[in-house]
């Protein structure tokens, strides 16, 4: 799979405003009414992580080693380090990784700059995978499927994932909704291509695309990739009372699906 087009805007967010790129609250951008401070940013991370962790513990997790996908500036990473023996944090923005490294000195945390396609870890090397406010910004479900396949590769049998992502399920007349949603996504893709070119030329600020996941996609794709005990949890984070939908699942104890057996190790 080629590198996602969304890499462009997220690398740019790392350059122009890494904290707002991670937590885009109104007025919190650089130059805004009340821009993020380091203290407020990491305090928000502590509050949100406690909400997330409480639900994950009830589902069941192994605290040996966690991979965080899209760690950004380390808002959640700092607090993951207190829950797991080892934490691996990946992001496609070198600037965001640099910011996180400056503020997180815990020797159990290891940072990696990712290409947005492969996860730079060995197969079956972690017991847990976490991500928040990342999968919602992919361009397509195909990109998400690639990531879930990579998660299946690096996650040890019996390990669990907790991934935040918008979820929808159309009521009656689903074909009509699919057509309308597909049209909207096609227009959004055209707009994104234009804006990304402007970003390359230095003529535009970065954007934030949105992708919602059909409920059926999760319950058909994840089992095919080797996951079981799939659950959807929706709860409000105390920090802003905003509902956060997550999918949770365990890697099956059996062997990897055939399409994943020969996945190359990242260089």
NORKAKA-V182269 format. One record per run of one state. SS is the DSSP state (hx for helix, st for strand, lp for the rest). FROM is the first residue (numbers start at 1). LEN is the number of residues. If there is no record, write none. Layout:
# NORKAKA-V182269
[[SS & FROM & LEN] [SS & FROM & LEN]]
This chain:
# NORKAKA-V182269
[[lp & 1 & 6] [hx & 7 & 10] [lp & 17 & 1] [hx & 18 & 5] [lp & 23 & 15] [hx & 38 & 22] [lp & 60 & 5] [st & 65 & 5] [lp & 70 & 7] [hx & 77 & 7] [lp & 84 & 2] [st & 86 & 6] [lp & 92 & 2] [hx & 94 & 10] [lp & 104 & 5] [st & 109 & 5] [lp & 114 & 12] [st & 126 & 6] [lp & 132 & 3] [hx & 135 & 3] [lp & 138 & 3] [hx & 141 & 14] [st & 155 & 10] [lp & 165 & 2] [st & 167 & 2] [lp & 169 & 5] [hx & 174 & 27] [lp & 201 & 12] [st & 213 & 2] [hx & 215 & 11] [lp & 226 & 1] [st & 227 & 10] [lp & 237 & 6] [st & 243 & 9] [lp & 252 & 6] [hx & 258 & 4] [lp & 262 & 6]]
